[in-house]
């Protein structure tokens, strides 16, 4: 029966469909147009079960991969909703996403709570003082938000991944500037000219670092250490005001202006950089830390700790200035 059908009809224009367990009959189908072909391809791509994760050898070359993380990679989604849906299941970016998403949400609610607390505890809170503290919080929020966006959208497409990486770099520069500006403001509360000089210095350094980071020439694994060193160099130059203040005013400056917390902040950043740059612990145990507690997540947690330490240092300096240096702007 089947051979008779094939002899009678042009199989290039017909498709065989089973109608009866014992009988086949030809069904005429027209060729798909180019538009229908694209829709069919998109439907087929979207039907891939996104929770089926990939191994290192299966991911596209443009993915931001770690050679010591062997599994847990997401499929390319080409979809914003597909990327956001990955928040609902576990993969090797889950730790990177939630380690900054949760602090970002906390910063949003904490901003108002901190304002209410300062207004209650410091009756004469100056608007300019709160503006500086608020700036630091919003800068931290920018950093955490852009980082969350980048790690969420890595699996979208090459172009979107690259654009989100640029936003991530901008967020890092933002939190650096926010921390530098607030630390200098309260550390040199009664020295406006010196404060302005240091502001110009650290802003110039931060923007120069940003220009380097946004240059495509310095992207990719080859320049990974160079990018990290640029951030560290900017932080090194930005520590000049802290050293200057310590030399000029001694232990009193260290104790009253939050320098101890700033030093702890620097320590956290350096330790986090060590884990990030050396890709520990996954380098020692490839495959064991594919999902949780690999180097990038550890780096994120140290960054959150550093931001928190800087905020404590800022509030310590603010408290001292409020009670002992208020005459400067009376």
Secondary structure as UniProt FT lines:
FT   HELIX           2..8
FT   TURN            11..13
FT   STRAND          14..20
FT   TURN            21..22
FT   STRAND          23..28
FT   HELIX           34..46
FT   TURN            50..51
FT   HELIX           56..58
FT   TURN            61..62
FT   TURN            67..68
FT   HELIX           80..85
FT   HELIX           86..88
FT   TURN            92..93
FT   HELIX           94..121
FT   TURN            123..124
FT   HELIX           127..153
FT   TURN            154..156
FT   HELIX           158..187
FT   TURN            188..190
FT   HELIX           192..214
FT   HELIX           216..218
FT   HELIX           221..223
FT   HELIX           224..238
FT   HELIX           240..249
FT   HELIX           251..256
FT   TURN            257..258
FT   HELIX           259..278
FT   TURN            279..284
FT   TURN            286..289
FT   HELIX           295..324
FT   HELIX           326..329
//
